[in-house]
């Protein structure tokens, strides 16, 4: 089974499939203890790799390199990659999709924004003419083999949202995403617009969309949920608190037995898991991940 087909099977099963946004190898190592699927968030990657906001700075070779390192350490995790607008040019988008598929990505998200682009939950987004985006999307779909492709619209006008959602659902894209959807009622309207096509919902802390649980999303017939930034924002808060504590303690580190403290042994144990994951046959690892993805919460 290919990585794309393994994720496709998860999406087709009952319930809502969660994919957790990670931003570097360490955050992925922590997330792997709890979930079997990653989302390589453009917001998180721009922040961690460049120290810049999510406004179009990502260079595709950097993203491809990162995904290759992830797949080497996590051969049995679903791996969905945000490729923004396909890095502007349709031919570049096709090249990137083929490179990502060869190194083991499970799927990609391709948006219809035009430059200068923005985070999907930011103001000031602009979208390509629908015909121009559909031409790029069809080229990407023709260039993939088994990779799962998610068609995303960042439209903000109500009529345009539904028009684009219906058009995306009519393509061979596997899943549709309307980003920045603002209410449960609009989730229902988009669900009706896309018909039987699987639907993805993007949750980001402080974003425009409502905070919903997986059971609530399942009741709305949402097939996938990506959580773009929980690791990044938690790390931000924890690092800020740890350094404030270090400053107040005049440079004295916390004792190893302090509640919740992470020391060298815990960190090394976490990272050592990444050495051994790739020893099993690839098909067995994919088979082990399939079917348990929605409910698994234990270490992997």
N, C-alpha and C positions, 0 to 999 in steps of 0.2 A: 504494500500500500504506500502511495506517495504521501508526502507531508500535506499537500493540498487536499487530497482525498480524505486523509485522517481528520482534518479540520472540517471538511465538508460534511462528513458523517456526524460529527459533533453538533453542527448547526442543524442538521436534519432531525436529531433526536428531540424528545420532549424537553421543555424547559428552556431557560436562557443560559447561554454559554458565557461565562465571564473570562475576560482577558485582562491581565494586570499590567499597567504601564510601568516599564522599567527604563532606567536611563544610563546605566553602566553595568559592568560585570558583577560588581558587588551587590547592587540592588537586585539584580536578577538572581544571585545566589540566595539572598534572603527570601525573595518572592517564591523561589522554587520549593521552599519548605512548606508552602501553603497552597499553591495553585499549580496547575499543569499547563497553563497557557500564558504567554507574554504578549504584550502589545508594545512595539517599539515606537514610542510617542515622539513626534516631531518636536513638541514643546519641551519634553524632557531631554532629548538629544541635543537640541540647540543650546539649552541651558548648561548641560554638563560638559559638552565637547567644546563649545565656543564661548560659553559664558555670555550668551546673547539671547534676546527674546525671540519668540517664534514668528519671525516676520520675513522668512525666506533666505536665511543665511546658509542653510545646509547644502553642502556639496555632495553629490551622489557617491563619489568614491569613498568618502568617509562613512556614509551610511552602510554601503555594501561591506566595507571592512568590519564594521561593528557587528553586523548580522552574521558574518562568517565566524567571528570569535564566539558569538552567542551559540551558534549551532554546534560548534566544536565542544562546548562545555555542557550543552543541554540538548542532546540528540533526540529526546523523546517528548519535548515540550512543543506545543503549538506555538507558532511564531508569526504573528501578524505585524507587518511593517507599514508605517506611514510614509508614503513617498510624495506627499504634498501634491503638487500639480504635475508630477512626473518630471520635475526640473525643467519646466517650460516647454521644451521642444518635444514633439511626439516621438521622433526617432530616438531621442535620448530616453524617453519613458520606456519604450520597448526594449532598448538595450539594458536598462537597469532591471526591468522585470525579468528578463532572461538570465541576467547575472544572479539575481536574488533566487530565482528558482533553482539554478544549478548548485548554489551553495546551501540550499535546504530551507529557504523561507516557506512558510505554509500559505501565506497570502499577503496581499497588498491592498492599501486604500489609495484610490486616485480621486482627487477632488477637482471641482470645476472652477476654482478661483483663478483670477488673473492677477498679475503682479501690479503693485506690491501686495503680496499676500499677507494674511493675518491668521492668528489662532482662530479656530472655528467659533470660539466663544467671546471673541473681541468685536468691538465696533469697527466700522469702516471697511467691511469686506466687500469686494467686487467680484462678480462672476463673469466667466466667458459667455459669449453667445452659445446657446444650447447646441446648435449645429456644430460649432467648433469643438466643444467638449466631446460630443458624441463621436466625432471623427477620431479624436485622440483615444477615447475609450475603446472604440472598435479595433484600432490598431493594436492596442495593448492586449485586448482579448484574443486577437489573432496570433499574437506573438507568444502567448503562454502555452504550456502543455497541460499541466494539471493544477497549477497554482490557482488558489481561490482569489478572486478579484472582487473588491467591494467598490461600488460606484457611489461617490459622495457628492452631494450638492451643498453649497453654502449660501444658497438663495435666502433672502430675508423678507421679500414681499410675499404675502400670503398666496396670491394666485400663482406666482412664479414657483413657489415651493411645490405646490401640488402638480403643476405642469411638468416640472423637472422630475419629480419623484415618479410620476407615471412613465415618463420617457425612459428613465433609467431602468425601471422595472421591466420594460419591454425589450431590453437588450439581453445579451448572454452573460451579463455580470451575475455573480452568485448571490450577492447581498446588496441592499441599498442602505445608505446612511444619509439622513438629513441632519446636518450638524447644527447645534445651537437651538434645537427645538425647545420652546419655552414653556410648555404646559402638557399635562396629561391629555387634555382634549386634543391638542395638536398631534400627539403621538397616535391617538386613535384615528385622526384624519389622515395622517400619513400611512398608517397601517391599511386603511381602506383603499388609499390611492395606489399602493403597490401590489394589491391583490395577494396572490400566493407567494410572491417573492420574499425570501427571508429579509428581516429588518434588523438593523443594528442601531443601538442607542449609545451615545457617548456621554459619560459622566466625568466632570472635572470640578474639583472643589472651587467654589466661588464663581462658577460658570453660569450660563444663562438657563440651563436645563434644570428641571426639578430633581431633588434627591429622592431616588426610588430604590427599594430593595429588589433583589432578584425575584422573589415571589410576586411582587407587584408588577415587575416587568413581564414575567411569564403570563400573568393574568391579562396583560395588554397585548399578548402574542408577539412580544419582542424576542427574537431568536438569539441575538448576541448583545453583550454589553462590554464596552471597553472602559476601563478606569485609567485615565491618562496619567494622573500625577500623584497617586497616594504615596508612593515611595519617595518621590522627589520632595514633596511638601513636608512629609514626616521627617525626612533627613534634614531639611532646612531648619525645622523647629528644634530637633534634637541636637544638632550641631550648635545652634545658637545658644541653647540652654547649657550644654556641656562647657562651652567656652566661657560663658558668663560665670558658671560655677568655678571653673579653673581660675579665672581672674579674681573672684572673691576669696578663693582659698590660697592666694599668693603663689599659684603655680603648683600646688600639691594635687596630684592625681587622685581619683577616688580609689578606695581600697578594693582589692579583687573580690571581697565578699560583700560589697555594698549591693543592696537590692537593685537588680536590673543592670548592673555594671557589666560591660563586655570587655574581656581581656584577651591577651594573645592566644590563649588556648581555645576559647570559644570561636574566635575568628578563624584560626587555623583549621579547626574541625569543620566549620562551615565550608571553607574553600577547598578542603580535601575532597569533599563530595564531587567537585567538578572534575577531578582526575579520573574517578572510577565510573562515571555515568556512561562513558562511551565504550566500555568493554563489552557490553552485550550486543547481540545482532540487532541491526537497525529495525528489521521488521518485527522482531519480538518486542522491542521497546515501544514502537508505535502501537502494537496490539495491546500492550499493557496499559497504555495511556487511554486508549479508546474505551468509551462506555462508562468510565468512572469520573470523567472530567468535571461534571457539574457538582458532584457531591464531595469529591476528595478534598480534604483539608489538612491531612497529615503530612509529615516530611516526605520528601522524595529524594 
